[in-house]
Amino acid sequence: MKTGISNISGKVSNITGQISSTVSRGLGRSATAGMTVLNSIDPPGSLDVLLPLAAVGALLGGNQTRLRLLNTVGAAQVARAISTGLGTGMGRLSRNGAVQSRNFFNGRVQMQSWPSRLTPALNARDIQGLPLTVQASRGQMFESRGKTWHLGVTTVKTGRGERTLGHLQSLAAPASHYYFNRALPETTVAGIIGGQREFEPKNLPGFAGEVTEVESLVPALSQVKKWLIQLHVFWGGPS
């Protein structure tokens, strides 16, 4: 009886795994199609872009609308400034090794980097709730111009093989998130956070998607977009 039950259990587990893998592949293909559409759209990236838009909307909507729009954008900018300072302090306190300082692009971007104790927790959020086996998890903190970023690189095993998710995010609220299907060299990180024209994320190899500061203001939207990006990286794309 024990042998029979064991055999049945093994077959059920195998069938369940096949079903899960098939569903994941289907979701991955759908997510890839969805990300192709989303990445063709150019949403506002920074809160600063909203200020002139709010001013124009205010002129069309009267005094009450003007005050409401401008106050909302202004409050978000203040919150970002405060959280940026808190994020930088938190990033510095998380140091788990030596700090390296380097200059990039003929000194236009000065950047410090260090290993962080926050890396395991931040990387774990990128696979939370997903049926994945983690092969490797690593990351670095980066600070430039008073703003701190974290690059997490998680390699997992899926039914479609080994996949890697590179996630560069600002330690602020609202945050900026950039996702890639590979790790990023420090020069690329410096180019992105330094705002170098030739390092626009969507034009870089391996770009999978992004969640902008403006999109992060709407938690429901940003969470769905992050979910689509994760499915696209882990189960979508070519076999």
C-alpha positions in Angstrom: 0.0 0.0 0.0 2.8 2.4 0.9 4.5 1.7 -2.4 1.2 2.2 -4.3 0.5 5.5 -2.5 4.1 6.7 -3.1 3.8 5.9 -6.9 0.4 7.7 -7.1 1.8 10.7 -5.2 4.8 10.9 -7.5 2.6 10.8 -10.6 0.2 13.5 -9.1 3.2 15.7 -8.3 4.6 15.2 -11.9 1.2 16.1 -13.5 0.8 19.1 -11.2 4.3 20.3 -12.1 3.5 19.9 -15.8 0.2 21.9 -15.4 2.0 24.6 -13.5 4.7 24.8 -16.1 2.2 25.0 -18.9 0.2 27.7 -17.2 3.3 29.7 -16.4 4.5 29.5 -20.1 1.0 30.7 -21.2 1.1 33.6 -18.7 4.6 34.4 -19.7 3.8 34.6 -23.4 0.8 36.8 -22.6 2.9 39.0 -20.3 5.5 39.4 -23.1 2.8 40.5 -25.5 1.5 42.9 -22.9 4.9 44.4 -22.2 5.6 44.9 -25.9 2.5 47.2 -25.9 3.3 48.9 -22.6 7.0 49.6 -23.5 5.8 51.3 -26.7 4.0 53.9 -24.5 6.1 56.7 -23.0 4.5 57.5 -19.6 5.7 60.5 -17.6 8.8 59.5 -15.7 9.3 62.2 -13.1 7.0 64.0 -10.8 8.6 67.2 -12.1 7.0 66.6 -15.5 3.5 66.8 -13.8 4.0 70.4 -12.6 3.6 72.2 -15.9 0.8 69.7 -16.8 -1.0 70.5 -13.6 -0.6 74.3 -14.2 -2.2 73.9 -17.7 -5.0 71.8 -16.2 -5.5 74.4 -13.5 -5.9 77.2 -16.0 -8.7 75.2 -17.7 -10.4 74.1 -14.5 -10.8 77.2 -12.4 -9.3 78.3 -9.1 -10.4 75.3 -7.0 -9.1 72.8 -9.5 -5.8 74.8 -9.8 -5.2 74.7 -6.1 -6.1 71.0 -5.9 -3.8 70.0 -8.8 -0.8 72.1 -7.7 -1.1 71.1 -4.1 -1.2 67.4 -5.0 1.9 67.6 -7.2 3.6 69.8 -4.7 2.9 67.4 -1.8 4.2 64.5 -3.8 7.4 66.4 -4.6 7.9 67.2 -0.9 7.3 63.5 0.1 9.8 62.4 -2.5 12.4 64.8 -1.2 11.9 63.6 2.4 11.9 59.9 1.5 15.0 60.4 -0.7 16.9 61.6 2.4 15.5 58.7 4.5 16.4 56.2 1.8 19.9 57.5 1.5 20.3 57.2 5.3 18.9 53.7 5.3 21.2 52.7 2.4 24.3 53.9 4.2 23.3 52.1 7.5 22.9 48.9 5.5 26.6 48.9 4.5 28.0 45.4 4.7 31.5 46.0 3.3 33.9 48.5 1.8 32.7 51.6 0.0 34.1 52.2 -3.5 34.1 55.6 -5.1 34.4 56.0 -8.9 34.0 58.7 -11.5 32.3 58.0 -14.8 32.0 59.9 -18.1 35.0 62.2 -17.6 33.9 63.1 -14.1 30.3 64.0 -15.0 29.0 61.3 -12.7 30.5 60.6 -9.3 29.2 57.4 -7.7 29.8 55.4 -4.6 28.9 51.7 -4.2 28.8 49.1 -1.5 27.3 45.7 -0.6 24.1 46.0 1.5 22.4 43.9 4.1 19.1 44.9 2.5 19.8 43.0 -0.7 18.2 39.6 0.4 15.0 41.3 1.5 14.7 43.5 -1.6 15.5 40.6 -4.0 13.0 38.4 -2.2 10.2 40.9 -3.1 10.9 40.3 -6.8 9.9 36.6 -6.6 7.4 36.8 -3.7 4.5 34.3 -4.3 6.1 32.8 -7.5 6.9 29.1 -7.8 10.7 29.6 -8.4 13.9 28.0 -7.2 16.5 30.7 -6.5 20.0 29.8 -7.9 21.7 33.0 -6.9 20.9 36.4 -5.3 23.2 39.4 -5.1 23.1 43.2 -5.2 24.8 46.5 -4.6 23.8 50.0 -3.3 24.8 53.0 -5.3 24.7 56.7 -4.3 25.1 59.6 -6.6 24.0 63.3 -6.2 22.5 62.6 -2.8 20.2 59.8 -4.1 20.6 56.1 -3.3 19.7 53.2 -5.6 19.8 49.4 -5.2 20.6 47.0 -8.0 19.4 43.5 -7.2 20.2 40.5 -9.5 18.2 37.3 -8.9 18.9 34.1 -10.9 16.2 31.5 -10.8 15.4 28.1 -12.3 12.1 27.9 -14.2 10.4 25.4 -16.4 11.9 27.3 -19.3 15.4 27.2 -18.0 17.6 29.6 -16.0 16.4 33.2 -16.0 17.9 36.3 -14.5 16.1 39.5 -13.3 18.1 42.7 -12.8 16.1 45.3 -10.8 17.5 48.9 -10.4 15.3 50.9 -8.0 15.6 54.2 -6.2 15.2 54.3 -2.4 12.5 56.9 -2.4 8.7 57.3 -2.5 7.5 57.3 -5.1 10.3 55.2 -6.5 11.6 54.6 -10.0 12.1 50.9 -11.1 14.0 49.6 -14.1 13.9 45.9 -14.9 16.3 43.9 -17.1 16.8 40.2 -18.0 20.5 40.4 -17.0 22.9 41.9 -14.6 24.1 45.5 -15.3 27.7 46.7 -15.3 28.5 49.7 -13.0 29.0 51.9 -16.1 25.5 51.3 -17.2 24.1 51.9 -13.6 26.1 55.2 -13.5 24.7 56.2 -16.9 21.1 55.5 -15.9 21.1 57.2 -12.5 23.3 60.0 -13.9 20.7 60.7 -16.6 23.2 60.2 -19.4 21.4 60.5 -22.8 23.0 57.4 -24.3 21.9 55.3 -21.3 18.2 55.7 -21.6 17.0 52.4 -20.1 14.5 51.4 -22.8 17.2 51.5 -25.4 19.7 49.3 -23.5 20.2 45.6 -24.1 18.0 43.3 -21.9 15.5 46.0 -21.0 12.3 44.3 -19.8 10.2 47.2 -18.5 10.0 50.1 -16.0 7.7 51.6 -13.4 8.1 55.4 -13.3 7.7 57.7 -10.3 4.3 58.8 -11.6 3.1 55.2 -12.1 4.3 54.4 -8.5 1.8 57.0 -7.3 -1.0 54.5 -8.3 -0.2 51.3 -6.3 -2.7 49.1 -8.2 -1.2 50.1 -11.6 2.4 49.8 -10.5 1.8 46.3 -8.9 0.1 44.9 -12.0 2.9 46.3 -14.2 5.6 44.7 -11.9 3.8 41.4 -12.1 3.7 41.5 -15.9 7.4 42.3 -16.0 8.2 39.4 -13.7 6.1 37.0 -15.8 7.7 38.3 -18.9 11.3 37.8 -17.6 10.8 34.5 -15.9 8.5 32.7 -18.4 8.1 34.9 -21.5 10.3 35.7 -24.4 12.0 33.1 -26.7 12.5 29.5 -25.5 
